[in-house]
Amino acid sequence: MNTTTKLLSLALVLCCLCLGLPNQAAWAVLIQDEPSGFRGNHWGDSSLDGPPLRFVKGLGTTQSGKSVELYDRSTVGIILNGVPFSRIRYRFLDNQLESVQLSYEGLANREKLLQLMEERYGRLTPGERKLVRRAEWDGYETVVDLSYNPETGLGSLWFISTRLNRDFVWPGY
């Protein structure tokens, strides 16, 4: 390739990247008051550091050779904005807390959780509010992800460590 072709290719790539950046804001809100874990468990804590957890299963290893294990916690007494949870699952990467998934049922509960997440982490734009399936708040330490499947009536609220989740690469992906 000659110099002109290289420069034009570089300019085209930069234009595509610049045009793609505004779309990122449409999918996620930057967290205003960021958590560093979930209910007293901090990102990177071991499964023994917090409240009692019940081992569920090992999921194998990541592409980088890190073990992945799931633990459950009792849902008794854990209610957010009037929403009870059917399951709370902690995911550990090499015995370090990487994420927490709270499972719930019903669109009404999704709306209650959305209201609470917006109060805590920042308002979604009107366009984002219409996306029933998923809303995301991004921080430097934590990603908060609220999802809902209208076909099944089931949803999840995830709290995810940005640092540890980067290492969460499964074989074949």
OpenMM code with the backbone's topology and positions (N, CA, C; nanometers):
from openmm import Vec3, app, unit

residues = "MET ASN THR THR THR LYS LEU LEU SER LEU ALA LEU VAL LEU CYS CYS LEU CYS LEU GLY LEU PRO ASN GLN ALA ALA TRP ALA VAL LEU ILE GLN ASP GLU PRO SER GLY PHE ARG GLY ASN HIS TRP GLY ASP SER SER LEU ASP GLY PRO PRO LEU ARG PHE VAL LYS GLY LEU GLY THR THR GLN SER GLY LYS SER VAL GLU LEU TYR ASP ARG SER THR VAL GLY ILE ILE LEU ASN GLY VAL PRO PHE SER ARG ILE ARG TYR ARG PHE LEU ASP ASN GLN LEU GLU SER VAL GLN LEU SER TYR GLU GLY LEU ALA ASN ARG GLU LYS LEU LEU GLN LEU MET GLU GLU ARG TYR GLY ARG LEU THR PRO GLY GLU ARG LYS LEU VAL ARG ARG ALA GLU TRP ASP GLY TYR GLU THR VAL VAL ASP LEU SER TYR ASN PRO GLU THR GLY LEU GLY SER LEU TRP PHE ILE SER THR ARG LEU ASN ARG ASP PHE VAL TRP PRO GLY TYR".split()
positions = [
    Vec3(0.0843, -0.1189, 0.0000),
    Vec3(0.0000, 0.0000, 0.0000),
    Vec3(0.0882, 0.1244, 0.0000),
    Vec3(0.0458, 0.2220, -0.0774),
    Vec3(0.1227, 0.3465, -0.0777),
    Vec3(0.0781, 0.4355, 0.0379),
    Vec3(0.1484, 0.5443, 0.0576),
    Vec3(0.1244, 0.6335, 0.1709),
    Vec3(-0.0161, 0.6938, 0.1674),
    Vec3(-0.0631, 0.7332, 0.0500),
    Vec3(-0.1957, 0.7937, 0.0387),
    Vec3(-0.3045, 0.6941, 0.0792),
    Vec3(-0.2921, 0.5706, 0.0346),
    Vec3(-0.3902, 0.4678, 0.0692),
    Vec3(-0.3896, 0.4412, 0.2188),
    Vec3(-0.2713, 0.4372, 0.2784),
    Vec3(-0.2607, 0.4156, 0.4227),
    Vec3(-0.3277, 0.5289, 0.4997),
    Vec3(-0.3027, 0.6532, 0.4567),
    Vec3(-0.3626, 0.7686, 0.5241),
    Vec3(-0.5146, 0.7687, 0.5098),
    Vec3(-0.5639, 0.7361, 0.3898),
    Vec3(-0.7085, 0.7303, 0.3696),
    Vec3(-0.7711, 0.6193, 0.4540),
    Vec3(-0.7040, 0.5055, 0.4629),
    Vec3(-0.7542, 0.3953, 0.5459),
    Vec3(-0.7594, 0.4358, 0.6924),
    Vec3(-0.6539, 0.5012, 0.7391),
    Vec3(-0.6494, 0.5473, 0.8775),
    Vec3(-0.7600, 0.6491, 0.9046),
    Vec3(-0.7808, 0.7425, 0.8118),
    Vec3(-0.8855, 0.8433, 0.8281),
    Vec3(-1.0236, 0.7778, 0.8326),
    Vec3(-1.0447, 0.6770, 0.7481),
    Vec3(-1.1723, 0.6065, 0.7465),
    Vec3(-1.1971, 0.5344, 0.8790),
    Vec3(-1.0947, 0.4685, 0.9315),
    Vec3(-1.1069, 0.3992, 1.0599),
    Vec3(-1.1379, 0.4990, 1.1710),
    Vec3(-1.0676, 0.6121, 1.1733),
    Vec3(-1.0918, 0.7136, 1.2762),
    Vec3(-1.2334, 0.7697, 1.2670),
    Vec3(-1.2821, 0.7928, 1.1454),
    Vec3(-1.4193, 0.8425, 1.1283),
    Vec3(-1.5206, 0.7415, 1.1814),
    Vec3(-1.4988, 0.6137, 1.1502),
    Vec3(-1.5904, 0.5094, 1.1990),
    Vec3(-1.5894, 0.5036, 1.3510),
    Vec3(-1.4709, 0.5140, 1.4095),
    Vec3(-1.4618, 0.5118, 1.5555),
    Vec3(-1.5331, 0.6315, 1.6163),
    Vec3(-1.5117, 0.7484, 1.5588),
    Vec3(-1.5758, 0.8694, 1.6119),
    Vec3(-1.7276, 0.8620, 1.5985),
    Vec3(-1.7759, 0.8092, 1.4879),
    Vec3(-1.9202, 0.7968, 1.4700),
    Vec3(-1.9790, 0.6933, 1.5643),
    Vec3(-1.9004, 0.5947, 1.6031),
    Vec3(-1.9477, 0.4905, 1.6932),
    Vec3(-1.9507, 0.5333, 1.8378),
    Vec3(-1.8704, 0.6319, 1.8768),
    Vec3(-1.8638, 0.6727, 2.0171),
    Vec3(-1.9952, 0.7264, 2.0713),
    Vec3(-2.0686, 0.8105, 1.9981),
    Vec3(-2.1950, 0.8584, 2.0536),
    Vec3(-2.2942, 0.7454, 2.0818),
    Vec3(-2.2856, 0.6365, 2.0050),
    Vec3(-2.3772, 0.5248, 2.0282),
    Vec3(-2.3522, 0.4590, 2.1619),
    Vec3(-2.2303, 0.4635, 2.2130),
    Vec3(-2.2017, 0.4043, 2.3430),
    Vec3(-2.2850, 0.4705, 2.4520),
    Vec3(-2.3007, 0.6005, 2.4443),
    Vec3(-2.3770, 0.6724, 2.5464),
    Vec3(-2.5241, 0.6322, 2.5440),
    Vec3(-2.5722, 0.5861, 2.4301),
    Vec3(-2.7120, 0.5459, 2.4207),
    Vec3(-2.7377, 0.4133, 2.4900),
    Vec3(-2.6337, 0.3379, 2.5181),
    Vec3(-2.6512, 0.2066, 2.5796),
    Vec3(-2.6180, 0.2059, 2.7272),
    Vec3(-2.5482, 0.3054, 2.7759),
    Vec3(-2.5054, 0.3013, 2.9155),
    Vec3(-2.4948, 0.4414, 2.9724),
    Vec3(-2.5182, 0.4508, 3.1029),
    Vec3(-2.5056, 0.5763, 3.1764),
    Vec3(-2.3838, 0.5636, 3.2667),
    Vec3(-2.3035, 0.6692, 3.2764),
    Vec3(-2.1883, 0.6663, 3.3663),
    Vec3(-2.2386, 0.6763, 3.5102),
    Vec3(-2.1962, 0.5821, 3.5933),
    Vec3(-2.2415, 0.5760, 3.7323),
    Vec3(-2.1976, 0.7006, 3.8084),
    Vec3(-2.2920, 0.7595, 3.8824),
    Vec3(-2.2623, 0.8792, 3.9601),
    Vec3(-2.2141, 0.8455, 4.1012),
    Vec3(-2.2713, 0.7442, 4.1630),
    Vec3(-2.2338, 0.7050, 4.2994),
    Vec3(-2.2046, 0.5558, 4.2961),
    Vec3(-2.0804, 0.5238, 4.2652),
    Vec3(-2.0438, 0.3876, 4.2291),
    Vec3(-2.0232, 0.2940, 4.3478),
    Vec3(-2.0860, 0.1743, 4.3432),
    Vec3(-2.0582, 0.0744, 4.4469),
    Vec3(-1.9253, 0.0054, 4.4173),
    Vec3(-1.8615, -0.0502, 4.5191),
    Vec3(-1.7363, -0.1243, 4.4976),
    Vec3(-1.7565, -0.2715, 4.5322),
    Vec3(-1.8791, -0.3168, 4.5176),
    Vec3(-1.9149, -0.4548, 4.5465),
    Vec3(-2.0647, -0.4629, 4.5679),
    Vec3(-2.1073, -0.5582, 4.6529),
    Vec3(-2.2496, -0.5753, 4.6790),
    Vec3(-2.2718, -0.6139, 4.8243),
    Vec3(-2.3475, -0.5342, 4.8965),
    Vec3(-2.3894, -0.5604, 5.0353),
    Vec3(-2.2751, -0.6066, 5.1250),
    Vec3(-2.1689, -0.5303, 5.1270),
    Vec3(-2.0572, -0.5608, 5.2160),
    Vec3(-1.9517, -0.6519, 5.1572),
    Vec3(-1.9795, -0.7120, 5.0435),
    Vec3(-1.8786, -0.7906, 4.9730),
    Vec3(-1.8115, -0.6998, 4.8712),
    Vec3(-1.6808, -0.6917, 4.8758),
    Vec3(-1.6078, -0.6053, 4.7833),
    Vec3(-1.5476, -0.6877, 4.6709),
    Vec3(-1.5324, -0.6241, 4.5555),
    Vec3(-1.4723, -0.6931, 4.4414),
    Vec3(-1.3352, -0.7467, 4.4817),
    Vec3(-1.3119, -0.8720, 4.4497),
    Vec3(-1.1856, -0.9365, 4.4822),
    Vec3(-1.1878, -1.0134, 4.6129),
    Vec3(-1.2925, -0.9951, 4.6969),
    Vec3(-1.3035, -1.0729, 4.8214),
    Vec3(-1.3161, -1.2215, 4.7887),
    Vec3(-1.2725, -1.3059, 4.8817),
    Vec3(-1.2894, -1.4507, 4.8637),
    Vec3(-1.4297, -1.4906, 4.9084),
    Vec3(-1.4673, -1.6131, 4.8793),
    Vec3(-1.6006, -1.6618, 4.9161),
    Vec3(-1.6172, -1.6738, 5.0673),
    Vec3(-1.5086, -1.6693, 5.1417),
    Vec3(-1.5145, -1.6803, 5.2880),
    Vec3(-1.5176, -1.5447, 5.3579),
    Vec3(-1.4976, -1.4352, 5.2832),
    Vec3(-1.4850, -1.3025, 5.3435),
    Vec3(-1.6165, -1.2390, 5.3868),
    Vec3(-1.7282, -1.2795, 5.3303),
    Vec3(-1.8540, -1.2119, 5.3594),
    Vec3(-1.9540, -1.3022, 5.4272),
    Vec3(-2.0825, -1.2785, 5.4000),
    Vec3(-2.1874, -1.3609, 5.4596),
    Vec3(-2.1760, -1.5052, 5.4091),
    Vec3(-2.2384, -1.5979, 5.4808),
    Vec3(-2.2290, -1.7385, 5.4395),
    Vec3(-2.2872, -1.7605, 5.2996),
    Vec3(-2.2114, -1.8301, 5.2181),
    Vec3(-2.2534, -1.8632, 5.0825),
    Vec3(-2.2543, -2.0146, 5.0672),
    Vec3(-2.3417, -2.0633, 4.9783),
    Vec3(-2.3501, -2.2066, 4.9511),
    Vec3(-2.2931, -2.2333, 4.8123),
    Vec3(-2.1922, -2.3213, 4.8060),
    Vec3(-2.1320, -2.3563, 4.6776),
    Vec3(-2.2373, -2.4229, 4.5895),
    Vec3(-2.2486, -2.3765, 4.4636),
    Vec3(-2.3445, -2.4332, 4.3690),
    Vec3(-2.2727, -2.5258, 4.2720),
    Vec3(-2.1745, -2.4706, 4.2000),
    Vec3(-2.0997, -2.5530, 4.1053),
    Vec3(-1.9809, -2.4764, 4.0497),
    Vec3(-1.8848, -2.5525, 4.0019),
    Vec3(-1.7733, -2.4957, 3.9290),
    Vec3(-1.8094, -2.4913, 3.7817),
    Vec3(-1.7726, -2.3839, 3.7160),
    Vec3(-1.8044, -2.3692, 3.5738),
    Vec3(-1.6845, -2.3971, 3.4841),
    Vec3(-1.5759, -2.4470, 3.5426),
    Vec3(-1.4570, -2.4734, 3.4626),
    Vec3(-1.3577, -2.3602, 3.4744),
    Vec3(-1.2841, -2.3390, 3.3670),
    Vec3(-1.1817, -2.2347, 3.3674),
    Vec3(-1.1989, -2.1428, 3.2476),
    Vec3(-1.1461, -2.0239, 3.2623),
    Vec3(-1.1470, -1.9271, 3.1530),
    Vec3(-1.0333, -1.9605, 3.0578),
    Vec3(-1.0270, -1.8886, 2.9484),
    Vec3(-0.9208, -1.9079, 2.8502),
    Vec3(-0.7841, -1.8830, 2.9127),
    Vec3(-0.7794, -1.7948, 3.0101),
    Vec3(-0.6523, -1.7638, 3.0761),
    Vec3(-0.6224, -1.8596, 3.1918),
    Vec3(-0.7075, -1.9624, 3.2110),
    Vec3(-0.6816, -2.0645, 3.3115),
    Vec3(-0.7345, -2.0341, 3.4505),
    Vec3(-0.8201, -1.9331, 3.4633),
    Vec3(-0.8756, -1.8979, 3.5947),
    Vec3(-1.0028, -1.9781, 3.6209),
    Vec3(-1.0146, -2.0311, 3.7425),
    Vec3(-1.1325, -2.1113, 3.7766),
    Vec3(-1.2530, -2.0204, 3.8015),
    Vec3(-1.3710, -2.0703, 3.7638),
    Vec3(-1.4957, -1.9962, 3.7802),
    Vec3(-1.5898, -2.0811, 3.8650),
    Vec3(-1.6389, -2.0217, 3.9750),
    Vec3(-1.7288, -2.0934, 4.0654),
    Vec3(-1.8498, -2.0075, 4.0981),
    Vec3(-1.9639, -2.0741, 4.1153),
    Vec3(-2.0882, -2.0069, 4.1521),
    Vec3(-2.1280, -2.0440, 4.2939),
    Vec3(-2.1771, -1.9437, 4.3666),
    Vec3(-2.2273, -1.9624, 4.5026),
    Vec3(-2.3633, -1.8954, 4.5121),
    Vec3(-2.4510, -1.9502, 4.5947),
    Vec3(-2.5808, -1.8891, 4.6234),
    Vec3(-2.5802, -1.8319, 4.7638),
    Vec3(-2.6644, -1.7313, 4.7823),
    Vec3(-2.6859, -1.6722, 4.9138),
    Vec3(-2.8357, -1.6720, 4.9388),
    Vec3(-2.8743, -1.6881, 5.0613),
    Vec3(-3.0157, -1.6834, 5.0963),
    Vec3(-3.0739, -1.5485, 5.0548),
    Vec3(-3.1957, -1.5519, 5.0035),
    Vec3(-3.2631, -1.4282, 4.9635),
    Vec3(-3.3450, -1.3687, 5.0775),
    Vec3(-3.3501, -1.4354, 5.1908),
    Vec3(-3.4299, -1.3897, 5.3050),
    Vec3(-3.3820, -1.2515, 5.3500),
    Vec3(-3.4747, -1.1584, 5.3552),
    Vec3(-3.4443, -1.0243, 5.4043),
    Vec3(-3.3784, -0.9324, 5.3035),
    Vec3(-3.3561, -0.9791, 5.1815),
    Vec3(-3.2934, -0.8933, 5.0805),
    Vec3(-3.4007, -0.8500, 4.9816),
    Vec3(-3.4424, -0.7257, 4.9973),
    Vec3(-3.5459, -0.6663, 4.9139),
    Vec3(-3.4970, -0.5281, 4.8733),
    Vec3(-3.5052, -0.4965, 4.7451),
    Vec3(-3.4666, -0.3645, 4.6953),
    Vec3(-3.5893, -0.2955, 4.6386),
    Vec3(-3.6260, -0.1823, 4.6945),
    Vec3(-3.7401, -0.1029, 4.6487),
    Vec3(-3.8675, -0.1879, 4.6395),
    Vec3(-3.8852, -0.2769, 4.7359),
    Vec3(-4.0037, -0.3617, 4.7393),
    Vec3(-3.9958, -0.4853, 4.6513),
    Vec3(-3.8815, -0.5086, 4.5882),
    Vec3(-3.8670, -0.6228, 4.4976),
    Vec3(-3.7983, -0.7389, 4.5696),
    Vec3(-3.8679, -0.8525, 4.5818),
    Vec3(-3.8034, -0.9727, 4.6364),
    Vec3(-3.7290, -1.0448, 4.5241),
    Vec3(-3.6289, -1.1201, 4.5604),
    Vec3(-3.5495, -1.1913, 4.4601),
    Vec3(-3.5680, -1.3414, 4.4747),
    Vec3(-3.5725, -1.4097, 4.3618),
    Vec3(-3.5873, -1.5552, 4.3631),
    Vec3(-3.4529, -1.6243, 4.3830),
    Vec3(-3.3436, -1.5542, 4.3505),
    Vec3(-3.2108, -1.6127, 4.3677),
    Vec3(-3.1065, -1.5012, 4.3699),
    Vec3(-3.0032, -1.5212, 4.4522),
    Vec3(-2.8867, -1.4329, 4.4516),
    Vec3(-2.7657, -1.5222, 4.4299),
    Vec3(-2.6951, -1.4968, 4.3222),
    Vec3(-2.5835, -1.5819, 4.2837),
    Vec3(-2.4556, -1.4983, 4.2747),
    Vec3(-2.3517, -1.5473, 4.3418),
    Vec3(-2.2206, -1.4827, 4.3422),
    Vec3(-2.1279, -1.5620, 4.2507),
    Vec3(-2.0548, -1.4923, 4.1642),
    Vec3(-1.9602, -1.5594, 4.0744),
    Vec3(-1.8191, -1.5176, 4.1136),
    Vec3(-1.7345, -1.6173, 4.1321),
    Vec3(-1.5956, -1.5949, 4.1727),
    Vec3(-1.5018, -1.6396, 4.0622),
    Vec3(-1.4001, -1.5603, 4.0396),
    Vec3(-1.2962, -1.5887, 3.9416),
    Vec3(-1.1666, -1.6055, 4.0191),
    Vec3(-1.1142, -1.7280, 4.0220),
    Vec3(-0.9964, -1.7601, 4.1039),
    Vec3(-1.0175, -1.7169, 4.2491),
    Vec3(-1.1353, -1.7498, 4.3034),
    Vec3(-1.1745, -1.7197, 4.4413),
    Vec3(-1.1754, -1.5698, 4.4727),
    Vec3(-1.2043, -1.4881, 4.3719),
    Vec3(-1.2217, -1.3440, 4.3903),
    Vec3(-1.3602, -1.3067, 4.3383),
    Vec3(-1.4371, -1.2346, 4.4201),
    Vec3(-1.5719, -1.1958, 4.3794),
    Vec3(-1.5649, -1.1113, 4.2525),
    Vec3(-1.6293, -1.1617, 4.1463),
    Vec3(-1.6281, -1.0949, 4.0158),
    Vec3(-1.7634, -1.0325, 3.9836),
    Vec3(-1.8736, -1.0973, 4.0275),
    Vec3(-2.0057, -1.0420, 3.9977),
    Vec3(-2.1113, -1.1028, 4.0893),
    Vec3(-2.2248, -1.0326, 4.0958),
    Vec3(-2.3405, -1.0791, 4.1725),
    Vec3(-2.4626, -1.0640, 4.0823),
    Vec3(-2.5426, -1.1703, 4.0742),
    Vec3(-2.6642, -1.1695, 3.9942),
    Vec3(-2.7845, -1.1887, 4.0853),
    Vec3(-2.8786, -1.0950, 4.0789),
    Vec3(-3.0036, -1.1056, 4.1537),
    Vec3(-3.1147, -1.1326, 4.0526),
    Vec3(-3.1874, -1.2421, 4.0697),
    Vec3(-3.2935, -1.2799, 3.9763),
    Vec3(-3.4290, -1.2389, 4.0328),
    Vec3(-3.5161, -1.1871, 3.9448),
    Vec3(-3.6490, -1.1418, 3.9867),
    Vec3(-3.7512, -1.1802, 3.8801),
    Vec3(-3.8784, -1.1611, 3.9131),
    Vec3(-3.9870, -1.1929, 3.8209),
    Vec3(-4.0779, -1.0724, 3.8039),
    Vec3(-4.1256, -1.0516, 3.6805),
    Vec3(-4.2299, -0.9547, 3.6531),
    Vec3(-4.1834, -0.8177, 3.6076),
    Vec3(-4.2608, -0.7621, 3.5137),
    Vec3(-4.2321, -0.6291, 3.4600),
    Vec3(-4.2473, -0.5211, 3.5668),
    Vec3(-4.3435, -0.5361, 3.6561),
    Vec3(-4.3623, -0.4363, 3.7627),
    Vec3(-4.2376, -0.4286, 3.8505),
    Vec3(-4.1767, -0.5431, 3.8796),
    Vec3(-4.0533, -0.5432, 3.9588),
    Vec3(-3.9372, -0.4838, 3.8806),
    Vec3(-3.9346, -0.5055, 3.7506),
    Vec3(-3.8313, -0.4432, 3.6674),
    Vec3(-3.8420, -0.2909, 3.6766),
    Vec3(-3.9648, -0.2401, 3.6723),
    Vec3(-3.9856, -0.0955, 3.6801),
    Vec3(-3.9422, -0.0403, 3.8159),
    Vec3(-3.9695, -0.1144, 3.9231),
    Vec3(-3.9258, -0.0708, 4.0565),
    Vec3(-3.7735, -0.0684, 4.0663),
    Vec3(-3.7090, -0.1710, 4.0109),
    Vec3(-3.5622, -0.1750, 4.0136),
    Vec3(-3.5032, -0.0657, 3.9256),
    Vec3(-3.5649, -0.0415, 3.8101),
    Vec3(-3.5181, 0.0656, 3.7223),
    Vec3(-3.5253, 0.1999, 3.7948),
    Vec3(-3.6350, 0.2251, 3.8643),
    Vec3(-3.6498, 0.3495, 3.9399),
    Vec3(-3.5383, 0.3630, 4.0438),
    Vec3(-3.5126, 0.2568, 4.1184),
    Vec3(-3.4087, 0.2599, 4.2216),
    Vec3(-3.2701, 0.2794, 4.1610),
    Vec3(-3.2405, 0.2090, 4.0527),
    Vec3(-3.1086, 0.2211, 3.9895),
    Vec3(-3.0883, 0.3621, 3.9345),
    Vec3(-3.1936, 0.4208, 3.8788),
    Vec3(-3.1818, 0.5576, 3.8288),
    Vec3(-3.1594, 0.6560, 3.9433),
    Vec3(-3.2260, 0.6348, 4.0559),
    Vec3(-3.2050, 0.7224, 4.1716),
    Vec3(-3.0620, 0.7124, 4.2226),
    Vec3(-3.0074, 0.5920, 4.2234),
    Vec3(-2.8727, 0.5706, 4.2775),
    Vec3(-2.7611, 0.6022, 4.1790),
    Vec3(-2.7804, 0.5658, 4.0523),
    Vec3(-2.6678, 0.5687, 3.9584),
    Vec3(-2.6844, 0.6632, 3.8403),
    Vec3(-2.7994, 0.7270, 3.8266),
    Vec3(-2.8163, 0.8244, 3.7190),
    Vec3(-2.9331, 0.7901, 3.6276),
    Vec3(-2.9989, 0.8941, 3.5793),
    Vec3(-3.1171, 0.8784, 3.4944),
    Vec3(-3.0790, 0.8308, 3.3553),
    Vec3(-3.1638, 0.7468, 3.2998),
    Vec3(-3.1504, 0.7058, 3.1610),
    Vec3(-3.2127, 0.8129, 3.0731),
    Vec3(-3.1729, 0.8164, 2.9485),
    Vec3(-3.2367, 0.9074, 2.8539),
    Vec3(-3.3732, 0.8490, 2.8176),
    Vec3(-3.4646, 0.9317, 2.7635),
    Vec3(-3.5961, 0.8780, 2.7253),
    Vec3(-3.5852, 0.7597, 2.6283),
    Vec3(-3.4913, 0.7648, 2.5363),
    Vec3(-3.4725, 0.6533, 2.4430),
    Vec3(-3.4281, 0.5267, 2.5129),
    Vec3(-3.3411, 0.5410, 2.6110),
    Vec3(-3.2934, 0.4246, 2.6865),
    Vec3(-3.4047, 0.3642, 2.7714),
    Vec3(-3.4928, 0.4474, 2.8229),
    Vec3(-3.6021, 0.3980, 2.9076),
    Vec3(-3.6963, 0.3080, 2.8282),
    Vec3(-3.7050, 0.3303, 2.6973),
    Vec3(-3.7945, 0.2489, 2.6150),
    Vec3(-3.7380, 0.1098, 2.5888),
    Vec3(-3.6083, 0.0926, 2.6089),
    Vec3(-3.5479, -0.0391, 2.5886),
    Vec3(-3.5814, -0.1264, 2.7088),
    Vec3(-3.6865, -0.2044, 2.6960),
    Vec3(-3.7354, -0.2837, 2.8083),
    Vec3(-3.6358, -0.3919, 2.8469),
    Vec3(-3.5651, -0.4455, 2.7528),
    Vec3(-3.4806, -0.5617, 2.7799),
    Vec3(-3.3578, -0.5314, 2.8649),
    Vec3(-3.2976, -0.4132, 2.8495),
    Vec3(-3.1684, -0.3947, 2.9163),
    Vec3(-3.1361, -0.2479, 2.9406),
    Vec3(-3.0795, -0.2211, 3.0583),
    Vec3(-3.0263, -0.0888, 3.0919),
    Vec3(-2.8933, -0.1116, 3.1627),
    Vec3(-2.7990, -0.0225, 3.1405),
    Vec3(-2.6660, -0.0410, 3.1987),
    Vec3(-2.6108, 0.0914, 3.2489),
    Vec3(-2.5447, 0.0837, 3.3643),
    Vec3(-2.4743, 0.1969, 3.4223),
    Vec3(-2.3286, 0.1549, 3.4366),
    Vec3(-2.2376, 0.2319, 3.3798),
    Vec3(-2.0954, 0.1968, 3.3808),
    Vec3(-2.0175, 0.2854, 3.4757),
    Vec3(-1.9283, 0.2238, 3.5512),
    Vec3(-1.8384, 0.2960, 3.6397),
    Vec3(-1.6963, 0.2488, 3.6191),
    Vec3(-1.6042, 0.3062, 3.6940),
    Vec3(-1.4644, 0.2661, 3.6836),
    Vec3(-1.4411, 0.1315, 3.7510),
    Vec3(-1.5148, 0.1031, 3.8589),
    Vec3(-1.5000, -0.0231, 3.9317),
    Vec3(-1.6129, -0.1211, 3.9042),
    Vec3(-1.7305, -0.0693, 3.8712),
    Vec3(-1.8512, -0.1522, 3.8677),
    Vec3(-1.9378, -0.1208, 3.7467),
    Vec3(-1.9977, -0.2263, 3.6912),
    Vec3(-2.1038, -0.2138, 3.5916),
    Vec3(-2.2309, -0.2668, 3.6571),
    Vec3(-2.3390, -0.1898, 3.6464),
    Vec3(-2.4697, -0.2340, 3.6950),
    Vec3(-2.5551, -0.2588, 3.5713),
    Vec3(-2.6086, -0.3800, 3.5597),
    Vec3(-2.6821, -0.4196, 3.4402),
    Vec3(-2.8188, -0.4740, 3.4821),
    Vec3(-2.9243, -0.4100, 3.4334),
    Vec3(-3.0610, -0.4525, 3.4622),
    Vec3(-3.1206, -0.5068, 3.3333),
    Vec3(-3.1611, -0.6338, 3.3349),
    Vec3(-3.2187, -0.6929, 3.2143),
    Vec3(-3.3531, -0.7570, 3.2471),
    Vec3(-3.4361, -0.7695, 3.1429),
    Vec3(-3.5687, -0.8290, 3.1586),
    Vec3(-3.6087, -0.8933, 3.0265),
    Vec3(-3.6633, -1.0139, 3.0337),
    Vec3(-3.7110, -1.0844, 2.9157),
    Vec3(-3.8638, -1.0877, 2.9207),
    Vec3(-3.9309, -1.0089, 2.8346),
    Vec3(-4.0772, -1.0034, 2.8399),
    Vec3(-4.1441, -1.1365, 2.8040),
    Vec3(-4.0768, -1.2208, 2.7260),
    Vec3(-4.1353, -1.3500, 2.6890),
    Vec3(-4.1449, -1.4442, 2.8094),
    Vec3(-4.0441, -1.4432, 2.8958),
    Vec3(-4.0434, -1.5337, 3.0119),
    Vec3(-4.0909, -1.4653, 3.1395),
    Vec3(-4.0874, -1.3313, 3.1412),
    Vec3(-4.1234, -1.2577, 3.2621),
    Vec3(-4.0140, -1.2593, 3.3672),
    Vec3(-3.8925, -1.3018, 3.3291),
    Vec3(-3.7801, -1.3116, 3.4220),
    Vec3(-3.6770, -1.2032, 3.3936),
    Vec3(-3.6110, -1.1586, 3.4995),
    Vec3(-3.5084, -1.0567, 3.4835),
    Vec3(-3.3931, -1.0781, 3.5788),
    Vec3(-3.2863, -1.0032, 3.5541),
    Vec3(-3.1663, -1.0092, 3.6382),
    Vec3(-3.1127, -0.8693, 3.6620),
    Vec3(-3.0608, -0.8504, 3.7809),
    Vec3(-2.9869, -0.7295, 3.8151),
    Vec3(-2.8455, -0.7753, 3.8481),
    Vec3(-2.7498, -0.7312, 3.7680),
    Vec3(-2.6095, -0.7710, 3.7852),
    Vec3(-2.5289, -0.6544, 3.8399),
    Vec3(-2.4381, -0.6850, 3.9311),
    Vec3(-2.3325, -0.5947, 3.9747),
    Vec3(-2.2032, -0.6656, 3.9353),
    Vec3(-2.1208, -0.6010, 3.8525),
    Vec3(-2.0053, -0.6677, 3.7924),
    Vec3(-1.8794, -0.5847, 3.8136),
    Vec3(-1.7725, -0.6490, 3.8574),
    Vec3(-1.6426, -0.5827, 3.8706),
    Vec3(-1.5839, -0.5607, 3.7319),
    Vec3(-1.5545, -0.4358, 3.6978),
    Vec3(-1.4966, -0.4091, 3.5660),
    Vec3(-1.3575, -0.4707, 3.5537),
    Vec3(-1.2783, -0.4635, 3.6584),
    Vec3(-1.1409, -0.5159, 3.6534),
    Vec3(-1.1402, -0.6672, 3.6380),
    Vec3(-1.2135, -0.7364, 3.7240),
    Vec3(-1.2124, -0.8826, 3.7188),
    Vec3(-1.2872, -0.9360, 3.5973),
    Vec3(-1.3894, -0.8666, 3.5523),
    Vec3(-1.4655, -0.9135, 3.4377),
    Vec3(-1.3824, -0.9113, 3.3098),
    Vec3(-1.2819, -0.8244, 3.3036),
    Vec3(-1.1927, -0.8231, 3.1866),
    Vec3(-1.1224, -0.9566, 3.1696),
    Vec3(-1.0962, -1.0249, 3.2820),
    Vec3(-1.0297, -1.1552, 3.2772),
    Vec3(-1.1278, -1.2683, 3.2500),
    Vec3(-1.2548, -1.2358, 3.2435),
    Vec3(-1.3578, -1.3381, 3.2287),
    Vec3(-1.3765, -1.3704, 3.0810),
    Vec3(-1.2807, -1.4419, 3.0263),
    Vec3(-1.2846, -1.4795, 2.8853),
    Vec3(-1.2977, -1.6310, 2.8784),
    Vec3(-1.4079, -1.6766, 2.8190),
    Vec3(-1.4313, -1.8210, 2.8061),
    Vec3(-1.3595, -1.8731, 2.6829),
    Vec3(-1.3170, -2.0000, 2.6859),
    Vec3(-1.2572, -2.0602, 2.5661),
    Vec3(-1.3558, -2.0536, 2.4501),
    Vec3(-1.3047, -2.0237, 2.3329),
    Vec3(-1.3893, -2.0206, 2.2140),
    Vec3(-1.4542, -1.8870, 2.1859),
    Vec3(-1.4352, -1.7884, 2.2732),
    Vec3(-1.4959, -1.6569, 2.2484),
    Vec3(-1.3909, -1.5600, 2.2036),
] * unit.nanometer
topology = app.Topology()
chain = topology.addChain("A")
for resn in residues:
    res = topology.addResidue(resn, chain)
    for name in ("N", "CA", "C"):
        topology.addAtom(name, app.Element.getBySymbol(name[0]), res)
